[in-house]
Amino acid sequence: MSGHAPGAFSLDGTDGRARAGRLTLPRGQIRTPCFMPVGTQGTVKSLTPDDLTGAGVEILLGNAYHLYLRPGLDVIRACGGLHRFMNWERPILTDSGGFQVFSLARINEVNDEGVTFQSHIDGSRHQLTPERSIEIQAALGSDIVMALDECPPGNAGRDEARVAVERSLTWLARCRDRHAEVSRSAEGDHARGLLFPIFQGASYEDLRLESLERTLALGPWPGLGIGGLSVGEPKDVTLAILDRCESAMPVGVPRYLMGVGYPEDVIEAVRRGVDMFDCVAPTRNGRNGTAFTTTGRMNMKGARFATDQDPIDPGCKCEACRHHTRAYIRHLFVCDELLGLRLLSLHNVHFLIQLTSAARAAILRGDFEDWADEWLARYRGQTGESTEQPGNSPRGEP
C-alpha cells in the first residue's frame, strides 16, 4: 500500500524487520515508529494539548468505555466531538472498551452477545456490544477505531485463550458490519475512522497464528492491533510471540502493539516489526517520581538528588530538563507539589516521543540494530534487565 490518501500507510524504509513508515489521516500524518500517550478520559494526566504538541506527539489514545460513562456521549456531541471538547486537533485512536473486560472483570459479565458491566463510578448497569462500541467511537469522532475484543490474562489456560480467540473473531465481524453502516451514514472524512482489528491467542503460538490468519481473512484492514500481550506474561514470552507472528503480519499496514510503553520494550518491539505503541507508563511513572533517562529509570525522590544541579537527563530538551534541576524536581516531590508530577510526566512523554523518533532515524540510516544494541546497553547499564512486565495496566487508567 502506498500513496498519501487518507488511511494510506507507506514505508519510508526498513532495516531488518524494523520499519519506518507514515500513516496518513485527515487530521494529520503519523510517522512511525510512534508512541501514543494515553488520554483515557479526554486528557493525558496533568498535561495540556500544547504540552503534547510541543513534545512532538502526533496522535493520542482515548478510551470509549470511560468517555461513554463520563462525561457521556450527549455532552461530547453537544461540544462538537472529542477533538473539540479537549481542544486537540491531531488524530485520536480510541480503545474499544475491550481491555476493561479484562481489567474490571470483577464487575463484568461476558457472553457471546457482549459485555454487561457495572459502572465503576455509580454502580449503574450497561451493556457493551460490538455494535455499541462502534457507535460510541463514531460519536466520539475517533480517527482510528478499535474493534471490541476479549483480552484474556497473560496466564490464561489454553481453553480460556481459545474462547477469547473465537469470541473476538465473532465480535470483529459484527464490528466490521456496523462500522460499514455507520461510515455510509456519516458526513465528512473525520466521521469515518479507520477500523483496526485485534488478534488474540494469549501465549500460545499456534492460537496466535490461527487468530491472525482468521482476522486477516475478515478484512481487508487498514491496520492491525496486537492484543493480549503485556498483560502479565513473562517478557521473553512477549518477544517470542512477536518473533513468531512478525512474518505472518501484512507488510502494508501499521502494526499496533497495545499497552507497551517502557523504553526497552519499545525498542525490542520495533526490532520485531512493530510500528505503534501506547501505554500509561510515562505518566504513571512520572506521577510517582520515576524518570525515564538514557541510563535507566531514576527515582527522583532519592536523597542523592537533594543538591544535584544536573537536569533529569542531560541530553533531553524537554521543558523540565531545560529549566529545572534534579534537586528542584526532588524538592517538589518531597513537598507533594503538583508541579513535580507534571514536569516528570512531561519529561517521560517527551522521552518516549524522542526515542521513537531516534529509532526511526536509525532505521532510515540503515544502522538500527547497532543503534538499538548500543542504546539498550547504556540503558540497562544502570538498572539491569527490568523485572517489570511490559505495559503495567497498559490500556487506560482511571
C-alpha positions as CSV (number, residue, x, y, z in Angstrom):
1,M,0.0,0.0,0.0
2,S,1.4,3.4,-0.9
3,G,0.4,7.0,-1.5
4,H,-0.9,9.6,0.8
5,A,-4.7,9.4,0.6
6,P,-6.5,9.3,4.0
7,G,-5.9,6.0,5.6
8,A,-2.8,5.2,3.4
9,F,0.2,3.6,5.0
10,S,3.6,3.8,3.3
11,L,7.0,2.6,4.3
12,D,9.9,5.1,4.0
13,G,12.5,2.5,4.9
14,T,13.2,-0.8,6.6
15,D,16.3,-2.2,8.4
16,G,16.0,-5.9,9.1
17,R,12.4,-6.3,10.5
18,A,12.3,-2.7,11.8
19,R,10.2,-0.3,9.8
20,A,9.9,3.5,9.3
21,G,6.5,4.4,7.9
22,R,3.8,7.1,7.5
23,L,0.1,6.7,8.2
24,T,-1.9,9.5,6.6
25,L,-5.2,10.5,8.3
26,P,-7.5,13.5,7.6
27,R,-6.3,15.2,10.8
28,G,-2.6,14.7,10.2
29,Q,0.2,12.3,9.2
30,I,1.7,9.9,11.8
31,R,5.4,9.0,11.4
32,T,6.2,5.5,12.7
33,P,7.5,4.1,14.9
34,C,5.3,6.2,17.1
35,F,4.2,6.4,20.7
36,M,0.7,7.4,21.6
37,P,0.2,8.9,25.1
38,V,-2.9,7.7,26.9
39,G,-5.7,10.2,27.4
40,T,-8.2,7.8,28.9
41,Q,-10.8,10.4,30.0
42,G,-10.0,13.1,27.3
43,T,-6.8,14.2,29.0
44,V,-3.3,13.0,29.3
45,K,-2.9,13.4,33.1
46,S,-1.5,16.8,34.1
47,L,-0.6,17.8,30.5
48,T,-2.2,20.3,28.2
49,P,-2.6,19.9,24.4
50,D,0.1,22.5,23.9
51,D,2.4,20.4,26.1
52,L,1.8,17.4,23.9
53,T,2.2,19.1,20.6
54,G,5.4,20.8,21.9
55,A,6.7,17.3,22.8
56,G,6.0,16.1,19.2
57,V,3.0,14.0,19.9
58,E,1.2,13.2,16.6
59,I,-1.7,11.0,18.0
60,L,-3.3,10.4,21.3
61,L,-5.3,7.5,22.7
62,G,-8.7,7.9,24.3
63,N,-11.0,5.2,25.9
64,A,-14.5,4.6,24.7
65,Y,-15.5,2.9,28.0
66,H,-14.5,5.7,30.3
67,L,-15.8,8.5,28.0
68,Y,-19.1,6.8,27.5
69,L,-19.6,6.7,31.3
70,R,-18.3,10.2,31.9
71,P,-18.9,12.9,30.6
72,G,-21.2,10.8,28.3
73,L,-22.0,10.9,24.7
74,D,-24.6,13.6,24.9
75,V,-22.1,16.0,26.4
76,I,-19.4,15.2,23.9
77,R,-21.8,15.5,20.9
78,A,-23.1,18.9,22.3
79,C,-19.4,20.0,22.5
80,G,-18.7,19.1,18.9
81,G,-16.9,15.7,19.4
82,L,-13.9,14.6,21.4
83,H,-11.3,16.6,19.5
84,R,-13.1,19.9,20.0
85,F,-14.1,19.0,23.6
86,M,-10.5,18.5,24.6
87,N,-9.0,21.1,22.2
88,W,-6.9,18.5,20.3
89,E,-6.7,19.0,16.5
90,R,-4.5,16.0,15.7
91,P,-5.6,12.3,15.4
92,I,-7.1,10.3,18.2
93,L,-7.2,6.5,18.5
94,T,-9.9,5.1,20.8
95,D,-9.8,1.8,22.6
96,S,-13.0,-0.1,22.3
97,G,-13.5,-0.9,25.9
98,G,-12.2,-4.5,25.4
99,F,-9.4,-4.1,27.8
100,Q,-11.8,-3.1,30.6
101,V,-13.4,-6.5,30.1
102,F,-10.1,-7.8,31.4
103,S,-9.1,-5.1,33.9
104,L,-12.6,-4.7,35.5
105,A,-13.5,-8.4,35.3
106,R,-14.9,-8.4,38.8
107,I,-17.8,-6.2,37.8
108,N,-18.4,-7.6,34.2
109,E,-20.4,-10.4,32.8
110,V,-19.2,-11.6,29.4
111,N,-21.1,-13.7,26.9
112,D,-21.2,-14.0,23.1
113,E,-23.6,-11.1,22.8
114,G,-21.2,-8.6,24.5
115,V,-20.3,-7.4,28.0
116,T,-22.7,-6.4,30.7
117,F,-20.8,-4.2,33.2
118,Q,-21.4,-2.3,36.3
119,S,-20.1,1.3,36.2
120,H,-17.1,1.8,38.5
121,I,-18.4,5.3,39.1
122,D,-22.0,4.9,40.3
123,G,-22.8,1.1,40.0
124,S,-25.2,1.5,37.1
125,R,-25.5,-1.4,34.7
126,H,-24.7,-1.1,31.0
127,Q,-24.3,-3.4,28.0
128,L,-21.4,-3.0,25.6
129,T,-21.8,-5.0,22.4
130,P,-19.6,-4.9,19.3
131,E,-22.2,-2.7,17.6
132,R,-22.4,-0.3,20.6
133,S,-18.7,0.0,20.8
134,I,-18.5,1.1,17.2
135,E,-21.4,3.6,17.7
136,I,-19.7,5.1,20.8
137,Q,-16.4,5.6,18.9
138,A,-18.2,7.1,16.0
139,A,-19.9,9.6,18.3
140,L,-16.5,10.5,19.7
141,G,-15.2,11.2,16.2
142,S,-12.3,8.8,16.5
143,D,-9.7,8.7,13.7
144,I,-8.8,5.1,14.5
145,V,-11.5,2.9,15.9
146,M,-10.5,-0.4,17.6
147,A,-12.7,-3.4,17.4
148,L,-14.2,-4.8,20.6
149,D,-12.2,-7.8,21.7
150,E,-11.9,-10.1,24.7
151,C,-8.4,-9.9,26.3
152,P,-7.5,-12.9,28.4
153,P,-4.9,-12.6,31.2
154,G,-1.3,-13.4,30.4
155,N,-1.5,-16.7,32.4
156,A,-4.7,-17.8,30.7
157,G,-5.1,-21.5,30.1
158,R,-5.5,-22.8,26.6
159,D,-9.3,-23.3,26.9
160,E,-9.7,-19.7,28.1
161,A,-7.4,-18.4,25.3
162,R,-9.4,-20.4,22.7
163,V,-12.7,-18.8,23.9
164,A,-11.2,-15.3,23.7
165,V,-10.0,-16.0,20.1
166,E,-13.4,-17.3,19.0
167,R,-15.3,-14.5,20.7
168,S,-13.0,-11.8,19.4
169,L,-13.4,-13.1,15.8
170,T,-17.2,-13.2,16.1
171,W,-17.2,-9.7,17.6
172,L,-14.9,-8.5,14.9
173,A,-17.2,-9.5,12.1
174,R,-20.0,-7.6,13.9
175,C,-17.8,-4.6,14.4
176,R,-16.9,-4.6,10.7
177,D,-20.5,-4.7,9.6
178,R,-21.7,-2.0,12.0
179,H,-18.6,0.2,11.1
180,A,-19.6,-0.1,7.4
181,E,-23.1,1.0,8.2
182,V,-22.0,3.9,10.3
183,S,-19.5,5.0,7.7
184,R,-22.1,5.1,5.0
185,S,-24.3,7.3,7.0
186,A,-21.5,9.6,8.2
187,E,-20.7,13.0,6.8
188,G,-17.1,14.1,6.2
189,D,-13.9,12.1,6.4
190,H,-13.5,12.8,10.1
191,A,-16.6,10.7,10.8
192,R,-15.1,7.7,9.0
193,G,-12.4,6.5,11.4
194,L,-10.3,3.6,10.3
195,L,-11.3,0.3,11.9
196,F,-8.4,-1.8,13.3
197,P,-8.9,-5.4,14.2
198,I,-7.2,-7.1,17.2
199,F,-5.9,-10.6,17.2
200,Q,-5.6,-12.7,20.3
201,G,-4.2,-16.1,21.4
202,A,-2.5,-15.3,24.7
203,S,0.9,-17.0,25.0
204,Y,0.0,-19.9,22.6
205,E,1.9,-19.5,19.3
206,D,-0.5,-21.8,17.3
207,L,-3.6,-19.9,18.6
208,R,-1.8,-16.6,17.8
209,L,-1.2,-17.6,14.3
210,E,-4.6,-19.0,13.8
211,S,-6.2,-15.8,15.2
212,L,-4.1,-13.7,13.0
213,E,-4.9,-15.7,9.9
214,R,-8.6,-15.7,10.5
215,T,-8.6,-12.0,11.4
216,L,-6.9,-11.1,8.2
217,A,-9.5,-13.2,6.3
218,L,-12.3,-11.0,7.6
219,G,-10.6,-7.9,6.1
220,P,-9.0,-6.1,4.3
221,W,-7.9,-3.9,7.2
222,P,-6.1,-0.5,7.3
223,G,-4.1,-1.6,10.4
224,L,-3.7,-4.4,12.8
225,G,-3.8,-4.5,16.6
226,I,-1.7,-7.0,18.5
227,G,-3.7,-7.6,21.7
228,G,-3.4,-9.7,24.8
229,L,0.3,-9.1,25.3
230,S,1.9,-7.1,28.2
231,V,-0.9,-8.4,30.5
232,G,1.2,-10.4,32.9
233,E,3.1,-12.9,30.8
234,P,7.0,-13.0,31.1
235,K,8.8,-10.7,28.8
236,D,10.6,-13.4,26.9
237,V,7.2,-14.9,26.0
238,T,6.0,-11.5,24.7
239,L,9.1,-11.3,22.5
240,A,8.7,-14.9,21.3
241,I,5.1,-14.2,20.2
242,L,6.2,-11.2,18.3
243,D,9.0,-13.1,16.7
244,R,6.7,-15.9,15.7
245,C,3.9,-13.6,14.3
246,E,6.0,-10.9,12.5
247,S,6.4,-12.8,9.2
248,A,2.7,-13.6,9.1
249,M,1.6,-10.0,9.6
250,P,0.8,-7.9,6.4
251,V,3.6,-5.6,5.4
252,G,1.4,-2.8,4.0
253,V,-0.5,-1.8,7.2
254,P,0.7,-0.4,10.6
255,R,1.1,-2.9,13.4
256,Y,0.0,-1.6,16.8
257,L,1.2,-3.4,19.9
258,M,-1.3,-2.4,22.5
259,G,-0.2,-1.4,26.0
260,V,3.5,-1.3,25.7
261,G,5.5,1.8,26.6
262,Y,8.6,1.1,28.7
263,P,11.6,2.3,26.7
264,E,13.4,-1.1,26.5
265,D,10.2,-2.8,25.4
266,V,9.5,-0.3,22.7
267,I,13.0,-0.8,21.2
268,E,12.7,-4.6,21.3
269,A,9.3,-4.5,19.6
270,V,10.4,-2.1,16.9
271,R,13.2,-4.6,16.3
272,R,10.4,-7.1,15.6
273,G,8.5,-5.0,13.1
274,V,6.0,-3.1,15.4
275,D,5.0,0.4,14.4
276,M,2.7,1.9,17.0
277,F,2.6,1.8,20.8
278,D,0.5,3.2,23.7
279,C,0.9,2.9,27.5
280,V,0.2,4.8,30.7
281,A,3.8,4.1,31.8
282,P,5.3,7.5,31.2
283,T,2.6,9.5,33.1
284,R,2.1,6.9,35.8
285,N,5.8,6.7,36.5
286,G,6.1,10.4,36.3
287,R,3.3,10.9,38.9
288,N,5.1,8.5,41.2
289,G,8.5,10.2,40.9
290,T,10.2,8.0,38.4
291,A,12.0,9.5,35.3
292,F,13.0,7.7,32.1
293,T,16.5,8.5,31.2
294,T,19.1,7.2,28.7
295,T,20.9,5.4,31.6
296,G,17.8,3.8,33.0
297,R,14.8,4.7,35.2
298,M,15.6,7.0,38.1
299,N,13.7,7.5,41.3
300,M,13.8,11.3,41.6
301,K,12.7,11.2,45.3
302,G,16.1,9.8,46.3
303,A,18.2,11.8,48.8
304,R,21.2,11.6,46.5
305,F,19.5,14.3,44.3
306,A,19.0,16.8,47.1
307,T,21.7,19.2,45.8
308,D,22.1,17.7,42.2
309,Q,22.3,20.6,39.8
310,D,22.1,18.5,36.6
311,P,18.9,18.2,34.6
312,I,16.9,15.0,34.8
313,D,18.6,13.7,31.6
314,P,21.4,15.9,30.2
315,G,20.6,15.0,26.6
316,C,16.9,15.9,26.9
317,K,15.4,19.1,25.6
318,C,12.0,19.0,27.3
319,E,10.8,21.9,29.5
320,A,11.7,20.1,32.7
321,C,15.3,19.4,31.6
322,R,15.8,22.8,30.0
323,H,14.7,24.8,33.0
324,H,14.9,22.7,36.2
325,T,17.5,20.7,38.2
326,R,17.2,17.3,39.7
327,A,17.4,18.9,43.1
328,Y,14.3,21.1,42.4
329,I,12.4,18.1,41.0
330,R,13.1,16.1,44.1
331,H,12.1,19.1,46.3
332,L,8.7,19.2,44.5
333,F,8.0,15.6,45.2
334,V,9.2,15.7,48.8
335,C,6.8,18.6,49.4
336,D,3.9,16.9,47.4
337,E,3.8,19.8,45.0
338,L,1.8,19.2,41.8
339,L,4.4,20.8,39.6
340,G,6.7,17.8,40.2
341,L,4.4,15.2,38.8
342,R,3.5,17.5,35.9
343,L,7.2,18.1,35.0
344,L,8.1,14.4,35.3
345,S,5.1,13.3,33.2
346,L,6.0,15.8,30.5
347,H,9.6,14.6,30.6
348,N,8.7,11.0,30.3
349,V,6.3,11.6,27.4
350,H,8.9,13.7,25.6
351,F,11.4,11.0,26.2
352,L,9.4,8.3,24.5
353,I,8.5,10.5,21.6
354,Q,12.2,11.3,21.1
355,L,13.1,7.6,21.5
356,T,10.7,6.5,18.7
357,S,12.0,9.4,16.6
358,A,15.6,8.3,17.1
359,A,14.6,4.7,16.3
360,R,13.0,5.9,13.0
361,A,16.1,7.9,12.1
362,A,18.3,4.8,12.8
363,I,16.1,2.7,10.5
364,L,16.3,5.2,7.7
365,R,20.1,5.3,8.1
366,G,20.3,1.6,8.0
367,D,22.0,1.1,11.3
368,F,19.1,0.3,13.6
369,E,20.5,-2.9,15.1
370,D,23.8,-1.3,16.1
371,W,21.9,1.7,17.4
372,A,19.4,-0.4,19.4
373,D,22.2,-2.6,20.9
374,E,24.2,0.4,22.0
375,W,21.1,2.2,23.4
376,L,19.9,-0.8,25.3
377,A,23.4,-1.5,26.7
378,R,23.6,2.1,28.0
379,Y,20.1,2.0,29.4
380,R,20.5,-1.4,31.1
381,G,23.9,-0.5,32.5
382,Q,22.3,1.3,35.4
383,T,19.1,-0.6,36.0
384,G,19.9,-4.1,34.7
385,E,17.2,-6.1,33.0
386,S,13.9,-4.8,34.1
387,T,11.8,-7.1,36.2
388,E,8.6,-5.2,35.5
389,Q,6.2,-6.6,32.9
390,P,5.8,-4.5,29.7
391,G,2.8,-2.3,29.8
392,N,1.8,-2.1,33.5
393,S,-2.0,-1.7,33.2
394,P,-1.5,-0.5,29.7
395,R,-4.8,0.4,28.1
396,G,-6.2,3.1,30.3
397,E,-6.1,4.4,33.8
398,P,-9.0,5.8,35.8
